[in-house]
C-alpha cells in the first residue's frame, strides 16, 4: 500500500478494480482529498477515518459487498456515509435484533411465553 504521508495534497484517488478488502486507515493523511473512487473491490466496510476527510465531496463504492448499514447509508449519499462512520467510531451502532419461531401444539402457552419474552 502506498505511503499516504508523502502525498498530503493529493485531491483524487482511484483505487478501482484493485481487489481491496479493506481501506487503509492512513487515508486520513490525505487532508485535501476530494474524490475517492473504490469501485469493483471486495469492501464490506470503511474505516472511521474516512469521515475525517473534510474536503471529500465524491465517494464511489459501487459494486462492493458493503454491509447492510453502510449500503443503506451509501444510498442516501456522502453525508449519510460520514454520519454512519462517525457513529460507528463512537460505537453507537449496535444491532439488537433476533428472530424467534415458536413451534408446538396448539393452546399450550406459546403466545403467553412470547409476550413475556418481549418485556
LODODREN-324889 format. One record per residue (C-alpha): residue number from 0; residue in three letters; chain; x, y, z. Coordinates in steps of 0.5 Angstrom, whole numbers, plus 500, padded with zeros to 3 digits. Example, Ala and Ser with C-alpha at 12.3 -4.5 7.8 and 13.67 -1.06 7.14 Angstrom:
BEGIN
> 0,Ala,A,525,491,516
> 1,Ser,A,527,498,514
REM end
This chain:
BEGIN
> 0,Unk,A,500,500,500
> 1,Unk,A,503,507,498
> 2,Unk,A,505,512,504
> 3,Unk,A,500,517,504
> 4,Unk,A,504,521,509
> 5,Unk,A,508,523,503
> 6,Unk,A,503,526,498
> 7,Unk,A,498,530,503
> 8,Unk,A,496,535,498
> 9,Unk,A,493,529,494
> 10,Unk,A,486,531,491
> 11,Unk,A,484,525,487
> 12,Unk,A,485,518,489
> 13,Unk,A,483,512,484
> 14,Unk,A,483,505,487
> 15,Unk,A,478,502,483
> 16,Unk,A,479,494,481
> 17,Unk,A,485,493,486
> 18,Unk,A,481,487,490
> 19,Unk,A,482,492,496
> 20,Unk,A,478,488,502
> 21,Unk,A,480,494,507
> 22,Unk,A,481,501,506
> 23,Unk,A,488,503,510
> 24,Unk,A,486,508,516
> 25,Unk,A,492,512,513
> 26,Unk,A,488,516,509
> 27,Unk,A,487,521,514
> 28,Unk,A,493,524,512
> 29,Unk,A,490,526,505
> 30,Unk,A,487,532,508
> 31,Unk,A,486,535,501
> 32,Unk,A,483,529,498
> 33,Unk,A,476,531,495
> 34,Unk,A,475,525,490
> 35,Unk,A,476,518,493
> 36,Unk,A,474,512,488
> 37,Unk,A,473,505,491
> 38,Unk,A,469,501,485
> 39,Unk,A,469,494,484
> 40,Unk,A,473,492,490
> 41,Unk,A,471,487,496
> 42,Unk,A,470,492,501
> 43,Unk,A,465,491,507
> 44,Unk,A,466,497,511
> 45,Unk,A,470,503,511
> 46,Unk,A,475,506,517
> 47,Unk,A,472,511,521
> 48,Unk,A,478,516,519
> 49,Unk,A,474,517,512
> 50,Unk,A,469,521,516
> 51,Unk,A,475,526,518
> 52,Unk,A,477,528,510
> 53,Unk,A,473,534,511
> 54,Unk,A,475,536,503
> 55,Unk,A,472,530,501
> 56,Unk,A,466,531,496
> 57,Unk,A,465,525,492
> 58,Unk,A,466,518,494
> 59,Unk,A,464,512,490
> 60,Unk,A,463,505,493
> 61,Unk,A,459,502,487
> 62,Unk,A,460,494,486
> 63,Unk,A,463,492,493
> 64,Unk,A,460,488,498
> 65,Unk,A,458,493,503
> 66,Unk,A,455,491,510
> 67,Unk,A,448,493,510
> 68,Unk,A,448,499,515
> 69,Unk,A,454,502,510
> 70,Unk,A,450,500,504
> 71,Unk,A,444,504,507
> 72,Unk,A,448,510,508
> 73,Unk,A,451,510,502
> 74,Unk,A,445,510,498
> 75,Unk,A,443,516,502
> 76,Unk,A,449,520,500
> 77,Unk,A,456,522,503
> 78,Unk,A,453,526,509
> 79,Unk,A,450,519,511
> 80,Unk,A,456,515,510
> 81,Unk,A,460,520,514
> 82,Unk,A,455,520,520
> 83,Unk,A,455,513,520
> 84,Unk,A,462,512,520
> 85,Unk,A,462,518,526
> 86,Unk,A,457,514,530
> 87,Unk,A,461,507,529
> 88,Unk,A,467,510,531
> 89,Unk,A,463,512,538
> 90,Unk,A,460,505,538
> 91,Unk,A,453,508,538
> 92,Unk,A,451,503,532
> 93,Unk,A,449,496,536
> 94,Unk,A,444,491,533
> 95,Unk,A,440,488,538
> 96,Unk,A,435,484,533
> 97,Unk,A,433,477,534
> 98,Unk,A,428,472,531
> 99,Unk,A,425,467,535
> 100,Unk,A,420,462,532
> 101,Unk,A,416,458,537
> 102,Unk,A,413,451,535
> 103,Unk,A,409,447,538
> 104,Unk,A,402,444,540
> 105,Unk,A,396,449,540
> 106,Unk,A,394,452,546
> 107,Unk,A,400,450,551
> 108,Unk,A,402,458,552
> 109,Unk,A,407,460,546
> 110,Unk,A,403,466,546
> 111,Unk,A,404,468,553
> 112,Unk,A,411,466,553
> 113,Unk,A,413,470,547
> 114,Unk,A,409,476,550
> 115,Unk,A,413,476,557
> 116,Unk,A,420,475,553
> 117,Unk,A,418,482,549
> 118,Unk,A,418,485,556
REM end
